[in-house]
Amino acid sequence: MKGRRNRGVEGEELRKRELRLGDWKEEEEEEEEEEEEEEEEEEEEEEEEEEEEEEEEEEEEEEEEEEEEEEEEEGNGKKGRMGDRADRRVFWSSSHNED
């Protein structure tokens, strides 16, 4: 009979421990789920930021290309500027060499 009583008392203690462990496991699982959700949110935010950066870079490139095209159309492109400088040097050197 002592064995049964001990088992009964020990059984209750074991049940209490199991309940505590069960609660602990549930809390642990909830924390893990929350961490996973946070990680997923962070990854999504990073992806969105990368996409925004790529879009900004593309817009900047398009703007630069448009500016270059406009400058070339106006004759003020890089090639035009160098050509103007070269013409000025030739003109300046030829006018001074005549003296």
PyMOL commands that set and color helices and strands:
alter all, ss='L'
color gray80, all
select helices_A, chain A and resi 2-74+78-98
alter helices_A, ss='H'
color red, helices_A
deselect
rebuild
show_as cartoon
